[in-house]
Amino acid sequence: MKSISLGLVLAIVSGQTLAAQYTIDQSHAFIQFRISHLGYSVLAGRFNDFSGEFSWDKTQPDASALSVTIKTASIDTNWAERDKHIRGGDFLDVENFPEASFKATTFTGDATGGTVAGVLTLHGVSKPVTLNVKAVGEGDDPWGGYRAGFSATTTINRTDFGISYDLGPTANTMELDLFLEGIRQ
């Protein structure tokens, strides 16, 4: 996976106040996935290179926004030959589809979490996706900054995005997990 840009955007415009802006701290954030391998085991991996930002105000969570970009070439499943295969045409085809993005359309919930609906574009295909989001925490950090963190999960059907290489009947769906920590700007 050469470069997949998963732009995760959570946005609902509030006409009254602007939420604080945060930059995702890549050193304290993770984007991971899990998928069945032939029905015999579970393959887990992560993307090592990504960036993004979000806005957040716990008193007005509906004024939030989030976008994340993932470089698919940074895929890491702990096996170099497998990673090379996943980057190729059988899976992510990163030469032709170097990025994926998610753009949120609605947030439903409160300051502790909720659901984010939006459009995920992966492998050149755009489909609606819903993420389950939980607020992890926020507060002052030891370096004089202020941080906020969230987790988000979803399950997608990879064949919906044109990735149909046969890994067995239980491998069509894959779970995505995002653990994001941001530094207030």
BALUMPA-388856 format. One record per atom (N, C-alpha, C): residue number from 1; atom name; x negated, y, z negated. Coordinates in Angstrom, 1 decimal. Layout:
# BALUMPA-388856
NUM, CA, X, Y, Z
...
//
This chain:
# BALUMPA-388856
1, N, -0.8, -1.2, 0.0
1, CA, 0.0, 0.0, 0.0
1, C, -0.9, 1.2, 0.0
2, N, -1.0, 1.9, 1.1
2, CA, -1.9, 2.9, 1.2
2, C, -1.4, 4.2, 0.5
3, N, -0.3, 4.7, 0.9
3, CA, 0.1, 5.8, 0.2
3, C, 1.6, 5.8, 0.2
4, N, 2.2, 5.6, -1.0
4, CA, 3.6, 5.7, -1.1
4, C, 3.9, 6.9, -2.0
5, N, 4.7, 7.7, -1.5
5, CA, 5.1, 8.8, -2.3
5, C, 6.5, 8.6, -2.8
6, N, 6.5, 8.4, -4.1
6, CA, 7.8, 8.2, -4.7
6, C, 8.1, 9.6, -5.3
7, N, 8.8, 10.4, -4.7
7, CA, 9.2, 11.7, -5.2
7, C, 10.5, 11.5, -6.0
8, N, 10.4, 11.5, -7.3
8, CA, 11.5, 11.4, -8.1
8, C, 12.0, 12.7, -8.5
9, N, 13.2, 13.1, -8.0
9, CA, 13.7, 14.5, -8.3
9, C, 15.0, 14.4, -9.0
10, N, 15.1, 15.0, -10.2
10, CA, 16.3, 15.1, -10.9
10, C, 16.7, 16.5, -11.0
11, N, 17.8, 16.9, -10.3
11, CA, 18.1, 18.3, -10.3
11, C, 19.6, 18.5, -10.3
12, N, 20.0, 19.3, -11.3
12, CA, 21.4, 19.9, -11.3
12, C, 21.1, 21.4, -11.7
13, N, 21.7, 22.3, -11.0
13, CA, 21.4, 23.7, -11.2
13, C, 22.3, 24.2, -12.3
14, N, 21.7, 24.8, -13.3
14, CA, 22.5, 25.5, -14.4
14, C, 22.4, 27.0, -14.1
15, N, 23.6, 27.6, -14.1
15, CA, 23.6, 29.0, -13.8
15, C, 23.2, 29.9, -14.9
16, N, 22.8, 29.4, -16.1
16, CA, 22.6, 30.3, -17.2
16, C, 21.1, 30.3, -17.6
17, N, 20.4, 29.2, -17.8
17, CA, 19.0, 29.3, -18.3
17, C, 18.2, 28.4, -17.4
18, N, 16.9, 28.7, -17.4
18, CA, 15.9, 27.9, -16.7
18, C, 15.2, 27.0, -17.7
19, N, 15.1, 25.7, -17.4
19, CA, 14.4, 24.8, -18.2
19, C, 12.9, 25.0, -18.1
20, N, 12.1, 24.6, -19.1
20, CA, 10.7, 24.7, -19.1
20, C, 10.1, 23.8, -18.0
21, N, 9.0, 24.3, -17.4
21, CA, 8.3, 23.5, -16.4
21, C, 7.2, 22.7, -17.0
22, N, 7.1, 21.4, -16.5
22, CA, 6.0, 20.5, -17.0
22, C, 5.3, 19.9, -15.8
23, N, 4.0, 19.7, -16.0
23, CA, 3.2, 19.0, -15.0
23, C, 2.9, 17.6, -15.6
24, N, 3.2, 16.5, -14.8
24, CA, 3.0, 15.2, -15.3
24, C, 1.5, 14.9, -15.5
25, N, 1.2, 14.4, -16.7
25, CA, -0.2, 14.1, -17.1
25, C, -0.5, 12.7, -16.6
26, N, -1.1, 12.5, -15.5
26, CA, -1.4, 11.2, -14.9
26, C, -2.1, 10.3, -15.9
27, N, -2.9, 10.8, -16.8
27, CA, -3.7, 10.0, -17.7
27, C, -2.8, 9.4, -18.8
28, N, -1.6, 9.9, -18.9
28, CA, -0.6, 9.4, -19.9
28, C, 0.7, 9.0, -19.3
29, N, 0.7, 8.6, -18.1
29, CA, 1.9, 8.2, -17.4
29, C, 1.6, 6.9, -16.5
30, N, 2.7, 6.2, -16.3
30, CA, 2.5, 4.9, -15.5
30, C, 3.7, 4.7, -14.6
31, N, 3.4, 4.2, -13.4
31, CA, 4.5, 3.8, -12.5
31, C, 4.2, 2.3, -12.1
32, N, 5.1, 1.4, -12.5
32, CA, 4.9, 0.0, -12.4
32, C, 6.1, -0.7, -11.7
33, N, 5.8, -1.9, -11.3
33, CA, 6.9, -2.7, -10.6
33, C, 6.7, -4.2, -11.0
34, N, 7.9, -4.9, -10.9
34, CA, 7.9, -6.3, -11.1
34, C, 8.7, -7.0, -10.0
35, N, 8.3, -8.1, -9.5
35, CA, 9.0, -8.8, -8.5
35, C, 8.7, -10.3, -8.6
36, N, 9.7, -11.1, -8.3
36, CA, 9.6, -12.6, -8.4
36, C, 8.6, -13.0, -7.3
37, N, 7.8, -14.0, -7.5
37, CA, 7.0, -14.7, -6.5
37, C, 7.4, -16.1, -6.3
38, N, 8.2, -16.3, -5.2
38, CA, 8.7, -17.6, -4.8
38, C, 9.6, -18.3, -5.8
39, N, 10.0, -17.5, -6.8
39, CA, 10.9, -18.1, -7.9
39, C, 10.1, -18.8, -8.9
40, N, 8.8, -18.8, -8.9
40, CA, 7.9, -19.5, -9.8
40, C, 7.3, -18.7, -10.9
41, N, 7.1, -17.4, -10.6
41, CA, 6.5, -16.5, -11.5
41, C, 6.9, -15.1, -11.2
42, N, 6.4, -14.1, -12.0
42, CA, 6.7, -12.7, -11.7
42, C, 5.4, -12.0, -11.5
43, N, 5.3, -11.3, -10.4
43, CA, 4.2, -10.5, -10.0
43, C, 4.4, -9.1, -10.5
44, N, 3.5, -8.5, -11.3
44, CA, 3.6, -7.2, -11.8
44, C, 2.4, -6.3, -11.2
45, N, 2.7, -5.1, -11.0
45, CA, 1.7, -4.2, -10.5
45, C, 2.0, -2.8, -10.8
46, N, 1.1, -1.9, -10.4
46, CA, 1.2, -0.5, -10.7
46, C, 0.6, 0.3, -9.6
47, N, 0.9, 1.6, -9.6
47, CA, 0.3, 2.6, -8.7
47, C, -0.6, 3.5, -9.6
48, N, -1.9, 3.6, -9.1
48, CA, -2.9, 4.3, -10.0
48, C, -3.0, 5.8, -9.6
49, N, -2.4, 6.2, -8.5
49, CA, -2.6, 7.6, -8.1
49, C, -1.2, 8.2, -7.8
50, N, -0.8, 9.2, -8.6
50, CA, 0.5, 9.8, -8.4
50, C, 0.4, 11.2, -9.1
51, N, 1.3, 12.0, -8.8
51, CA, 1.4, 13.3, -9.4
51, C, 2.9, 13.8, -9.4
52, N, 3.2, 14.8, -10.1
52, CA, 4.5, 15.3, -10.1
52, C, 4.7, 16.4, -11.2
53, N, 6.0, 16.8, -11.3
53, CA, 6.4, 17.8, -12.2
53, C, 7.8, 17.7, -12.5
54, N, 8.2, 18.2, -13.7
54, CA, 9.6, 18.2, -14.0
54, C, 9.9, 19.5, -14.8
55, N, 11.2, 19.8, -14.9
55, CA, 11.7, 20.9, -15.8
55, C, 12.6, 20.2, -16.8
56, N, 12.6, 20.7, -18.0
56, CA, 13.4, 20.1, -19.1
56, C, 13.7, 21.1, -20.2
57, N, 15.0, 21.0, -20.6
57, CA, 15.4, 21.7, -21.8
57, C, 16.4, 20.8, -22.5
58, N, 16.1, 20.3, -23.7
58, CA, 16.9, 19.4, -24.3
58, C, 18.3, 19.9, -24.7
59, N, 18.4, 21.3, -24.8
59, CA, 19.7, 21.9, -25.1
59, C, 20.6, 22.0, -23.8
60, N, 20.0, 21.8, -22.7
60, CA, 20.7, 21.8, -21.4
60, C, 20.1, 20.8, -20.5
61, N, 20.3, 19.5, -20.8
61, CA, 19.6, 18.5, -19.9
61, C, 20.1, 18.5, -18.5
62, N, 21.3, 19.1, -18.2
62, CA, 21.8, 19.1, -16.8
62, C, 21.1, 20.2, -16.0
63, N, 20.2, 20.9, -16.6
63, CA, 19.3, 21.9, -15.9
63, C, 18.0, 21.3, -15.6
64, N, 17.8, 20.0, -15.7
64, CA, 16.5, 19.4, -15.5
64, C, 16.3, 19.1, -14.0
65, N, 15.0, 18.9, -13.7
65, CA, 14.5, 18.5, -12.4
65, C, 13.2, 17.7, -12.6
66, N, 13.0, 16.8, -11.7
66, CA, 11.8, 16.0, -11.7
66, C, 11.4, 15.5, -10.3
67, N, 10.1, 15.6, -10.0
67, CA, 9.6, 15.1, -8.7
67, C, 8.3, 14.4, -8.9
68, N, 8.2, 13.2, -8.3
68, CA, 6.9, 12.4, -8.4
68, C, 6.5, 12.0, -7.1
69, N, 5.2, 12.0, -6.8
69, CA, 4.7, 11.5, -5.5
69, C, 3.6, 10.4, -5.9
70, N, 3.8, 9.3, -5.2
70, CA, 2.9, 8.2, -5.5
70, C, 2.1, 7.8, -4.2
71, N, 0.8, 7.7, -4.3
71, CA, 0.0, 7.2, -3.2
71, C, 0.0, 5.7, -3.2
72, N, 0.6, 5.1, -2.2
72, CA, 0.7, 3.6, -2.1
72, C, -0.6, 2.9, -2.0
73, N, -1.6, 3.6, -1.4
73, CA, -2.9, 3.0, -1.3
73, C, -3.5, 2.6, -2.7
74, N, -2.9, 3.2, -3.7
74, CA, -3.4, 3.0, -5.1
74, C, -2.8, 1.8, -5.7
75, N, -2.0, 1.0, -5.0
75, CA, -1.4, -0.2, -5.6
75, C, -2.4, -1.1, -6.2
76, N, -2.1, -1.6, -7.4
76, CA, -3.0, -2.4, -8.1
76, C, -2.3, -3.6, -8.7
77, N, -2.4, -4.8, -8.2
77, CA, -1.8, -6.0, -8.8
77, C, -2.8, -6.9, -9.4
78, N, -4.0, -6.4, -9.6
78, CA, -5.1, -7.1, -10.2
78, C, -5.7, -8.2, -9.3
79, N, -5.5, -8.1, -8.0
79, CA, -6.1, -9.0, -7.1
79, C, -6.3, -8.3, -5.8
80, N, -7.5, -8.0, -5.4
80, CA, -7.8, -7.2, -4.2
80, C, -7.2, -7.7, -2.9
81, N, -7.3, -9.0, -2.7
81, CA, -6.8, -9.6, -1.4
81, C, -5.3, -9.4, -1.3
82, N, -4.6, -9.6, -2.5
82, CA, -3.2, -9.4, -2.5
82, C, -2.8, -8.0, -2.2
83, N, -3.5, -7.1, -2.9
83, CA, -3.3, -5.6, -2.7
83, C, -3.5, -5.2, -1.2
84, N, -4.5, -5.8, -0.5
84, CA, -4.7, -5.6, 0.9
84, C, -3.5, -6.0, 1.7
85, N, -3.0, -7.2, 1.4
85, CA, -1.8, -7.7, 2.1
85, C, -0.6, -6.8, 1.9
86, N, -0.4, -6.4, 0.6
86, CA, 0.8, -5.5, 0.3
86, C, 0.7, -4.2, 1.0
87, N, -0.5, -3.7, 1.2
87, CA, -0.7, -2.4, 1.9
87, C, -0.4, -2.6, 3.4
88, N, -0.5, -3.8, 4.0
88, CA, -0.3, -4.0, 5.4
88, C, 1.1, -4.1, 5.9
89, N, 1.3, -4.5, 7.1
89, CA, 2.5, -4.4, 7.8
89, C, 3.6, -5.4, 7.3
90, N, 3.2, -6.4, 6.6
90, CA, 4.2, -7.3, 6.0
90, C, 5.0, -6.7, 4.9
91, N, 4.4, -5.7, 4.2
91, CA, 5.1, -5.1, 3.1
91, C, 5.2, -3.6, 3.3
92, N, 4.3, -2.8, 2.7
92, CA, 4.5, -1.3, 2.7
92, C, 4.1, -0.7, 4.0
93, N, 3.2, -1.3, 4.8
93, CA, 2.8, -0.7, 6.0
93, C, 2.4, 0.8, 5.8
94, N, 1.4, 0.9, 4.9
94, CA, 1.0, 2.3, 4.5
94, C, 0.4, 3.2, 5.6
95, N, 0.0, 2.5, 6.7
95, CA, -0.5, 3.4, 7.8
95, C, 0.6, 4.1, 8.4
96, N, 1.8, 3.5, 8.5
96, CA, 2.9, 4.2, 9.1
96, C, 3.9, 4.8, 8.1
97, N, 3.9, 4.4, 6.9
97, CA, 4.7, 4.9, 5.9
97, C, 3.9, 5.2, 4.6
98, N, 3.1, 6.3, 4.6
98, CA, 2.2, 6.5, 3.5
98, C, 2.8, 7.1, 2.3
99, N, 4.1, 7.5, 2.4
99, CA, 4.7, 8.0, 1.2
99, C, 6.2, 7.6, 1.1
100, N, 6.6, 7.6, -0.1
100, CA, 8.1, 7.4, -0.4
100, C, 8.5, 8.6, -1.3
101, N, 9.8, 8.9, -1.3
101, CA, 10.2, 9.9, -2.2
101, C, 11.6, 9.6, -2.8
102, N, 11.9, 10.2, -3.9
102, CA, 13.2, 10.1, -4.5
102, C, 13.6, 11.6, -4.8
103, N, 14.8, 11.9, -4.4
103, CA, 15.4, 13.2, -4.6
103, C, 16.7, 13.0, -5.3
104, N, 16.7, 13.5, -6.5
104, CA, 17.9, 13.4, -7.4
104, C, 19.1, 14.3, -6.9
105, N, 20.3, 13.8, -7.1
105, CA, 21.4, 14.6, -6.7
105, C, 22.3, 15.0, -8.0
106, N, 22.3, 14.1, -9.0
106, CA, 23.0, 14.3, -10.2
106, C, 22.4, 13.7, -11.4
107, N, 22.6, 14.3, -12.6
107, CA, 22.2, 13.7, -13.9
107, C, 23.5, 13.6, -14.7
108, N, 23.7, 12.5, -15.3
108, CA, 24.8, 12.3, -16.2
108, C, 24.2, 11.8, -17.5
109, N, 24.4, 12.5, -18.6
109, CA, 23.9, 12.1, -19.9
109, C, 23.7, 13.3, -20.8
110, N, 22.8, 13.1, -21.8
110, CA, 22.6, 14.1, -22.8
110, C, 21.1, 14.2, -23.1
111, N, 20.7, 14.8, -24.2
111, CA, 19.2, 15.0, -24.5
111, C, 18.5, 13.7, -24.7
112, N, 19.2, 12.6, -25.0
112, CA, 18.5, 11.4, -25.3
112, C, 18.3, 10.5, -24.0
113, N, 19.1, 10.8, -23.0
113, CA, 18.9, 10.1, -21.7
113, C, 20.2, 10.0, -21.0
114, N, 20.2, 9.2, -19.9
114, CA, 21.4, 9.1, -19.1
114, C, 21.0, 8.4, -17.8
115, N, 21.7, 8.8, -16.7
115, CA, 21.5, 8.2, -15.4
115, C, 21.2, 9.4, -14.4
116, N, 20.3, 9.1, -13.5
116, CA, 20.0, 10.0, -12.4
116, C, 20.3, 9.3, -11.1
117, N, 21.1, 9.9, -10.4
117, CA, 21.5, 9.4, -9.0
117, C, 20.7, 10.2, -8.0
118, N, 20.3, 9.6, -7.0
118, CA, 19.5, 10.3, -5.9
118, C, 19.3, 9.5, -4.7
119, N, 18.4, 9.9, -3.9
119, CA, 18.0, 9.2, -2.6
119, C, 16.6, 8.8, -2.7
120, N, 16.3, 7.5, -2.5
120, CA, 14.9, 7.0, -2.5
120, C, 14.6, 6.8, -1.0
121, N, 13.5, 7.4, -0.6
121, CA, 13.0, 7.1, 0.8
121, C, 11.7, 6.3, 0.6
122, N, 11.7, 5.0, 1.2
122, CA, 10.6, 4.1, 1.1
122, C, 10.5, 3.4, 2.4
123, N, 9.4, 3.2, 2.9
123, CA, 9.1, 2.5, 4.1
123, C, 10.0, 3.1, 5.3
124, N, 10.2, 4.4, 5.2
124, CA, 10.9, 5.1, 6.3
124, C, 12.4, 5.0, 6.2
125, N, 12.9, 4.4, 5.1
125, CA, 14.4, 4.2, 5.0
125, C, 14.8, 5.0, 3.8
126, N, 15.9, 5.7, 3.9
126, CA, 16.5, 6.4, 2.7
126, C, 17.8, 5.8, 2.3
127, N, 17.9, 5.5, 0.9
127, CA, 19.0, 4.9, 0.3
127, C, 19.3, 5.5, -1.0
128, N, 20.6, 5.5, -1.4
128, CA, 20.9, 6.0, -2.8
128, C, 20.4, 5.0, -3.8
129, N, 19.9, 5.6, -4.9
129, CA, 19.4, 4.8, -6.1
129, C, 19.8, 5.5, -7.3
130, N, 20.1, 4.7, -8.4
130, CA, 20.4, 5.3, -9.7
130, C, 19.3, 4.8, -10.7
131, N, 18.8, 5.8, -11.4
131, CA, 17.7, 5.5, -12.5
131, C, 18.4, 5.6, -13.8
132, N, 18.0, 4.7, -14.7
132, CA, 18.4, 4.8, -16.1
132, C, 17.2, 5.5, -16.8
133, N, 17.5, 6.7, -17.4
133, CA, 16.5, 7.5, -18.0
133, C, 16.7, 7.6, -19.5
134, N, 15.5, 7.5, -20.3
134, CA, 15.6, 7.7, -21.7
134, C, 14.5, 8.7, -22.1
135, N, 14.9, 9.7, -22.9
135, CA, 13.9, 10.6, -23.5
135, C, 13.1, 9.8, -24.5
136, N, 11.8, 9.9, -24.4
136, CA, 10.9, 9.3, -25.4
136, C, 10.6, 10.2, -26.5
137, N, 10.2, 11.4, -26.2
137, CA, 9.9, 12.4, -27.3
137, C, 9.3, 13.6, -26.7
138, N, 9.2, 14.6, -27.6
138, CA, 8.5, 15.9, -27.2
138, C, 8.0, 16.6, -28.4
139, N, 7.0, 17.5, -28.2
139, CA, 6.4, 18.2, -29.3
139, C, 5.0, 18.7, -29.0
140, N, 4.5, 19.4, -30.0
140, CA, 3.1, 20.0, -29.8
140, C, 2.1, 18.8, -29.7
141, N, 1.0, 19.0, -28.9
141, CA, 0.0, 18.1, -28.8
141, C, -1.2, 18.6, -29.6
142, N, -2.3, 17.8, -29.8
142, CA, -3.4, 18.2, -30.6
142, C, -4.3, 19.3, -29.9
143, N, -4.1, 19.6, -28.7
143, CA, -4.9, 20.5, -27.9
143, C, -4.2, 21.9, -27.7
144, N, -3.1, 22.2, -28.4
144, CA, -2.5, 23.4, -28.3
144, C, -1.4, 23.5, -27.3
145, N, -1.1, 22.4, -26.6
145, CA, 0.0, 22.3, -25.6
145, C, 1.3, 21.8, -26.2
146, N, 2.2, 21.6, -25.3
146, CA, 3.5, 21.0, -25.7
146, C, 3.8, 20.0, -24.6
147, N, 4.3, 18.8, -25.0
147, CA, 4.5, 17.7, -24.2
147, C, 5.9, 17.1, -24.3
148, N, 6.4, 16.5, -23.2
148, CA, 7.6, 15.8, -23.3
148, C, 7.5, 14.5, -22.4
149, N, 8.1, 13.4, -22.9
149, CA, 7.9, 12.1, -22.2
149, C, 9.3, 11.4, -22.0
150, N, 9.3, 10.7, -20.9
150, CA, 10.5, 10.0, -20.5
150, C, 10.2, 8.6, -19.9
151, N, 11.1, 7.7, -20.0
151, CA, 11.0, 6.4, -19.3
151, C, 12.2, 6.3, -18.3
152, N, 12.0, 5.7, -17.2
152, CA, 13.1, 5.5, -16.2
152, C, 13.0, 4.1, -15.6
153, N, 14.1, 3.5, -15.4
153, CA, 14.0, 2.2, -14.7
153, C, 15.1, 2.1, -13.7
154, N, 14.9, 1.2, -12.7
154, CA, 15.9, 0.9, -11.7
154, C, 15.5, -0.4, -11.1
155, N, 16.5, -1.0, -10.4
155, CA, 16.2, -2.2, -9.6
155, C, 16.6, -1.9, -8.2
156, N, 15.7, -2.2, -7.2
156, CA, 16.1, -2.0, -5.8
156, C, 16.0, -3.3, -5.1
157, N, 16.7, -3.3, -3.9
157, CA, 16.6, -4.5, -3.0
157, C, 15.6, -4.1, -1.9
158, N, 14.4, -4.7, -1.9
158, CA, 13.4, -4.3, -1.0
158, C, 13.8, -4.5, 0.5
159, N, 14.7, -5.4, 0.7
159, CA, 15.1, -5.6, 2.1
159, C, 16.0, -4.5, 2.6
160, N, 16.6, -3.7, 1.7
160, CA, 17.4, -2.5, 2.0
160, C, 16.5, -1.5, 2.6
161, N, 15.2, -1.6, 2.3
161, CA, 14.2, -0.6, 2.8
161, C, 13.3, -1.2, 3.9
162, N, 13.8, -2.3, 4.6
162, CA, 13.1, -2.8, 5.7
162, C, 11.8, -3.6, 5.3
163, N, 11.7, -4.0, 4.1
163, CA, 10.6, -4.8, 3.6
163, C, 11.1, -6.2, 3.4
164, N, 10.9, -7.1, 4.4
164, CA, 11.7, -8.4, 4.4
164, C, 10.7, -9.6, 4.4
165, N, 9.5, -9.4, 4.2
165, CA, 8.6, -10.6, 4.2
165, C, 9.1, -11.6, 3.2
166, N, 9.1, -12.9, 3.5
166, CA, 9.8, -13.9, 2.7
166, C, 8.9, -14.3, 1.5
167, N, 9.4, -14.0, 0.3
167, CA, 8.7, -14.4, -0.9
167, C, 9.6, -15.3, -1.7
168, N, 10.6, -15.9, -1.1
168, CA, 11.6, -16.7, -1.8
168, C, 12.8, -16.0, -2.1
169, N, 13.9, -16.7, -2.3
169, CA, 15.2, -16.1, -2.5
169, C, 15.4, -15.2, -3.7
170, N, 14.6, -15.3, -4.7
170, CA, 14.7, -14.5, -5.9
170, C, 13.8, -13.2, -5.8
171, N, 13.2, -13.0, -4.6
171, CA, 12.2, -11.9, -4.5
171, C, 12.7, -10.7, -3.7
172, N, 14.0, -10.7, -3.5
172, CA, 14.5, -9.5, -2.7
172, C, 14.7, -8.3, -3.6
173, N, 14.9, -8.5, -4.9
173, CA, 15.0, -7.3, -5.8
173, C, 13.7, -7.2, -6.6
174, N, 13.4, -5.9, -6.8
174, CA, 12.3, -5.6, -7.6
174, C, 12.6, -4.5, -8.6
175, N, 12.0, -4.6, -9.8
175, CA, 12.2, -3.6, -10.8
175, C, 11.1, -2.6, -10.8
176, N, 11.5, -1.3, -10.9
176, CA, 10.6, -0.2, -11.0
176, C, 10.7, 0.4, -12.4
177, N, 9.6, 0.7, -13.0
177, CA, 9.5, 1.4, -14.3
177, C, 8.6, 2.6, -14.2
178, N, 9.1, 3.7, -14.6
178, CA, 8.3, 5.0, -14.7
178, C, 8.2, 5.4, -16.1
179, N, 7.0, 5.7, -16.5
179, CA, 6.8, 6.2, -17.9
179, C, 6.0, 7.6, -17.6
180, N, 6.7, 8.7, -17.9
180, CA, 6.2, 10.0, -17.5
180, C, 6.0, 10.9, -18.7
181, N, 4.8, 11.4, -18.9
181, CA, 4.6, 12.4, -19.9
181, C, 4.1, 13.7, -19.2
182, N, 4.7, 14.8, -19.6
182, CA, 4.4, 16.1, -19.0
182, C, 3.9, 17.1, -20.0
183, N, 3.1, 18.0, -19.4
183, CA, 2.5, 19.1, -20.2
183, C, 3.3, 20.4, -19.8
184, N, 3.9, 21.1, -20.8
184, CA, 4.6, 22.3, -20.5
184, C, 3.6, 23.4, -20.0
185, N, 4.0, 24.0, -18.9
185, CA, 3.2, 25.1, -18.3
185, C, 3.4, 26.4, -18.9
//
